[in-house]
């Protein structure tokens, strides 16, 4: 079994702040760093660190060779990662304050992925393989349809959640991985009550498997006629960047190997609790050995 992550890659420009910038305000940062990020890259590294054979497909700019080297360092295969000499690599501006963050995202090369590139990548994958997607690249709907035609199982993390998600063929999805905000958006809930959101998920996506993280309240699995809750671990969060991506990678790596939902939830919860105690995105993701 191989997993193909057709996902984003961004330079993360991270600013540690006393408070988030307000309208018309100019303030200095307490600290600054440039890191490798993007939900796609983070999830690929989490998958590889969790022991999964992972291929990353996507697009970087002329300035993106460092991403290829970085992914390779962690064992992610980059055979299908394209370098676009006419475009800049995507980037994110991240403010971090008291363990929380807010993010401005520029797609760059991530938004230049076209049907031709999708076809060239997917011809190398088929029955028994897994496709992982997020909502940070172009041609997502086309990639989903072609992957389904080739017999891949489709997993999507609908982050960042927006109306564009509803243009995707969601009926082709096998597993959704979302946080509570994305879950509420997915079912168009008018409340943030978790029980109500779960009921709406069962009603609208009862034939799917849905994994929902809810921060300090832990995580839920809704699928196959059951709801399973895994409590969060109590830790002091320094930076929540990539916590959700860590959860996604470790959950999938465990669940796809042996189908044990409870075990996968526990592993993913533990891994993400370690991530939030570090600083930055990909570099804060633990190795499977750290969890053992």
C-alpha positions as CSV (number, residue, x, y, z in Angstrom):
1,X,0.0,0.0,0.0
2,X,1.3,3.4,-1.0
3,X,-0.1,6.8,-0.1
4,X,0.0,9.7,-2.6
5,X,-0.3,13.1,-1.1
6,X,-1.1,15.6,-3.8
7,X,-0.6,18.6,-1.6
8,X,0.8,22.1,-1.0
9,X,4.2,23.3,-0.1
10,X,4.8,26.7,1.4
11,X,7.6,28.7,2.9
12,X,6.3,29.6,6.4
13,X,7.3,33.1,7.5
14,X,6.7,32.9,11.3
15,X,6.5,35.9,13.6
16,X,6.2,35.5,17.3
17,X,3.9,38.3,18.6
18,X,2.8,39.9,21.9
19,X,-0.7,40.1,20.3
20,X,-2.1,39.6,16.8
21,X,-1.9,42.7,14.6
22,X,-5.0,44.9,14.7
23,X,-6.4,47.1,11.9
24,X,-4.2,50.2,11.2
25,X,-1.6,48.9,13.7
26,X,2.1,48.5,13.1
27,X,4.1,46.5,15.7
28,X,7.4,44.7,16.0
29,X,7.7,40.9,16.3
30,X,9.4,39.3,19.2
31,X,11.0,36.7,17.0
32,X,11.1,35.5,13.4
33,X,11.9,32.3,11.5
34,X,11.4,30.9,8.0
35,X,10.4,27.3,7.9
36,X,9.2,24.6,5.5
37,X,5.4,24.3,5.6
38,X,2.2,23.9,3.7
39,X,-0.5,21.4,4.9
40,X,0.6,19.0,2.1
41,X,4.3,19.0,3.1
42,X,3.4,18.8,6.8
43,X,1.2,15.8,6.3
44,X,3.7,14.0,4.1
45,X,6.4,14.3,6.7
46,X,4.0,13.2,9.4
47,X,3.1,10.1,7.3
48,X,6.7,9.3,6.7
49,X,7.7,9.8,10.3
50,X,4.8,7.5,11.3
51,X,6.3,4.8,9.0
52,X,4.1,5.1,5.9
53,X,5.5,4.8,2.3
54,X,4.7,8.3,1.1
55,X,4.9,10.0,-2.3
56,X,4.4,13.7,-2.5
57,X,3.1,15.2,-5.7
58,X,2.8,19.0,-6.1
59,X,4.5,22.0,-7.5
60,X,7.2,24.4,-6.3
61,X,8.8,27.4,-7.9
62,X,12.3,27.9,-9.2
63,X,13.2,28.6,-5.6
64,X,11.9,25.3,-4.4
65,X,14.8,22.8,-4.6
66,X,15.1,23.0,-0.8
67,X,11.7,21.5,-0.4
68,X,12.7,18.4,-2.5
69,X,15.8,18.0,-0.4
70,X,13.8,18.5,2.8
71,X,11.2,15.9,2.0
72,X,13.8,13.4,0.9
73,X,15.6,13.9,4.2
74,X,12.6,12.5,6.0
75,X,12.0,9.6,3.6
76,X,9.2,11.2,1.5
77,X,9.5,10.2,-2.2
78,X,9.5,13.2,-4.5
79,X,9.4,11.5,-7.9
80,X,6.2,13.4,-8.8
81,X,7.1,16.8,-7.4
82,X,7.4,19.3,-10.2
83,X,9.5,22.4,-10.3
84,X,8.0,25.4,-12.1
85,X,10.7,27.8,-13.3
86,X,8.1,30.5,-14.1
87,X,6.4,30.6,-10.7
88,X,7.3,31.3,-7.1
89,X,6.8,28.7,-4.4
90,X,3.7,29.3,-2.2
91,X,4.2,31.0,1.2
92,X,2.4,31.7,4.4
93,X,2.7,34.6,6.9
94,X,2.1,33.2,10.3
95,X,1.6,35.2,13.5
96,X,2.1,33.1,16.7
97,X,0.8,34.4,20.1
98,X,0.3,32.5,23.3
99,X,0.1,29.1,21.7
100,X,-2.4,30.3,19.0
101,X,-1.8,31.4,15.4
102,X,-3.3,33.3,12.5
103,X,-2.2,32.7,8.9
104,X,-2.2,34.6,5.6
105,X,-1.7,32.2,2.7
106,X,-0.4,32.8,-0.9
107,X,-0.8,29.8,-3.2
108,X,1.9,30.5,-5.7
109,X,3.0,27.4,-7.6
110,X,0.5,25.3,-5.6
111,X,-2.3,27.0,-7.7
112,X,-0.6,26.1,-11.0
113,X,-1.2,22.4,-10.8
114,X,-3.2,21.4,-13.9
115,X,-4.9,18.4,-15.4
116,X,-1.8,17.4,-17.4
117,X,0.3,17.2,-14.3
118,X,-2.5,15.3,-12.5
119,X,-2.7,12.7,-15.3
120,X,1.1,12.3,-15.4
121,X,1.2,11.6,-11.7
122,X,-1.9,9.4,-11.3
123,X,-0.8,7.0,-14.1
124,X,1.7,5.6,-11.6
125,X,-0.9,4.7,-9.0
126,X,-4.0,2.5,-8.9
127,X,-6.0,-0.1,-7.0
128,X,-4.8,-0.5,-3.4
129,X,-3.2,3.0,-3.2
130,X,-4.4,5.9,-1.2
131,X,-4.8,9.5,-2.3
132,X,-4.6,12.3,0.3
133,X,-5.7,15.8,-0.5
134,X,-6.2,19.2,1.3
135,X,-7.8,22.4,0.0
136,X,-4.6,24.3,-0.9
137,X,-3.9,23.3,-4.5
138,X,-5.6,23.7,-7.9
139,X,-7.3,21.0,-10.0
140,X,-8.5,19.1,-6.8
141,X,-11.9,18.1,-8.3
142,X,-10.2,16.7,-11.4
143,X,-7.6,14.8,-9.3
144,X,-10.3,13.2,-7.2
145,X,-12.3,12.1,-10.3
146,X,-9.2,10.6,-12.0
147,X,-8.0,8.9,-8.8
148,X,-11.5,7.3,-8.3
149,X,-11.4,6.0,-11.9
150,X,-8.1,4.4,-11.2
151,X,-9.4,2.7,-8.0
152,X,-7.6,4.8,-5.4
153,X,-9.2,5.3,-2.0
154,X,-9.7,9.0,-1.4
155,X,-9.0,10.9,1.9
156,X,-9.5,14.6,2.2
157,X,-8.6,17.1,4.9
158,X,-10.9,20.0,3.9
159,X,-8.6,22.7,5.3
160,X,-8.7,25.6,4.9
161,X,-12.5,25.2,4.7
162,X,-14.3,27.4,2.2
163,X,-17.2,27.2,-0.4
164,X,-14.8,25.8,-3.0
165,X,-14.9,22.5,-1.1
166,X,-18.5,22.0,-2.3
167,X,-17.4,22.1,-5.9
168,X,-15.4,18.9,-5.3
169,X,-17.0,15.4,-5.9
170,X,-17.4,14.7,-2.2
171,X,-19.4,11.6,-2.9
172,X,-16.1,10.0,-4.0
173,X,-14.4,10.6,-0.6
174,X,-13.9,7.6,1.6
175,X,-12.5,9.4,4.7
176,X,-12.9,13.0,5.8
177,X,-10.4,14.4,8.3
178,X,-11.5,17.8,9.8
179,X,-11.4,19.9,12.9
180,X,-14.6,21.1,14.5
181,X,-14.8,24.4,12.4
182,X,-14.3,22.5,9.2
183,X,-16.8,19.9,10.2
184,X,-19.4,22.6,11.0
185,X,-18.7,24.1,7.6
186,X,-19.0,20.7,5.9
187,X,-22.5,20.1,7.2
188,X,-23.4,23.8,7.2
189,X,-24.1,23.7,10.9
190,X,-25.5,26.9,12.6
191,X,-24.1,25.9,16.0
192,X,-20.7,24.9,17.4
193,X,-22.3,22.2,19.6
194,X,-20.3,19.0,19.1
195,X,-23.1,16.6,19.5
196,X,-25.3,18.5,17.0
197,X,-22.4,18.5,14.5
198,X,-21.9,14.8,14.9
199,X,-25.6,14.1,14.3
200,X,-25.4,16.2,11.1
201,X,-22.4,14.3,10.0
202,X,-24.2,11.0,10.5
203,X,-27.2,12.4,8.6
204,X,-25.2,13.8,5.6
205,X,-22.2,11.6,5.4
206,X,-23.4,8.4,7.0
207,X,-21.8,6.3,4.3
208,X,-18.4,7.9,4.9
209,X,-15.8,7.7,7.6
210,X,-15.2,11.1,9.3
211,X,-12.5,11.9,11.8
212,X,-13.0,15.2,13.7
213,X,-10.5,16.8,16.0
214,X,-11.8,19.2,18.6
215,X,-8.7,20.7,20.2
216,X,-8.6,20.3,24.0
217,X,-11.7,18.1,23.8
218,X,-9.8,15.4,21.9
219,X,-11.0,13.7,18.7
220,X,-14.0,11.8,17.3
221,X,-14.4,9.0,14.7
222,X,-17.8,8.9,13.1
223,X,-18.4,6.0,10.8
224,X,-19.5,2.4,10.3
225,X,-22.4,3.0,12.6
226,X,-20.4,4.1,15.6
227,X,-19.0,7.2,17.3
228,X,-15.6,6.8,19.1
229,X,-14.2,9.6,21.3
230,X,-10.5,9.9,22.2
231,X,-9.7,12.5,25.0
232,X,-6.9,15.0,24.4
233,X,-3.7,14.9,26.4
234,X,-3.2,17.8,28.8
235,X,0.0,19.7,27.7
236,X,1.2,23.2,27.6
237,X,0.9,24.4,24.0
238,X,3.6,26.6,22.7
239,X,2.7,26.6,18.9
240,X,-0.3,24.8,17.5
241,X,1.0,25.1,13.9
242,X,0.9,21.6,12.2
243,X,-0.9,19.9,15.1
244,X,-3.8,19.0,12.8
245,X,-1.4,17.9,10.1
246,X,0.5,15.7,12.6
247,X,-2.8,14.1,13.7
248,X,-3.8,13.4,10.0
249,X,-0.5,11.7,9.2
250,X,-0.3,9.6,12.3
251,X,-3.9,8.6,12.2
252,X,-3.8,7.5,8.6
253,X,-0.5,5.7,8.9
254,X,-1.9,3.6,11.8
255,X,-5.4,3.1,10.6
256,X,-4.5,2.2,7.0
257,X,-2.1,-0.5,8.3
258,X,-4.4,-2.4,10.6
259,X,-7.8,-0.8,10.6
260,X,-7.9,-0.3,14.4
261,X,-9.6,3.1,14.9
262,X,-9.0,3.4,18.6
263,X,-5.3,2.7,18.3
264,X,-5.0,5.2,15.5
265,X,-6.8,7.9,17.5
266,X,-4.6,7.3,20.5
267,X,-1.4,7.5,18.4
268,X,-2.5,10.6,16.5
269,X,-3.6,12.4,19.7
270,X,-0.2,11.6,21.4
271,X,1.8,12.7,18.3
272,X,-0.1,16.0,18.0
273,X,0.3,16.7,21.7
274,X,4.1,16.6,21.1
275,X,3.9,18.8,18.1
276,X,2.2,21.7,20.0
277,X,5.0,21.7,22.5
278,X,7.5,22.6,19.8
279,X,7.9,25.6,17.5
280,X,7.2,25.8,13.8
281,X,5.5,23.3,11.5
282,X,7.3,20.3,9.9
283,X,10.2,20.4,12.3
284,X,8.0,20.0,15.3
285,X,6.4,16.8,14.1
286,X,7.7,13.8,16.2
287,X,9.1,10.6,14.9
288,X,7.3,7.3,15.6
289,X,10.2,6.3,17.9
290,X,9.4,9.4,20.1
291,X,6.0,7.9,20.8
292,X,7.2,4.5,21.6
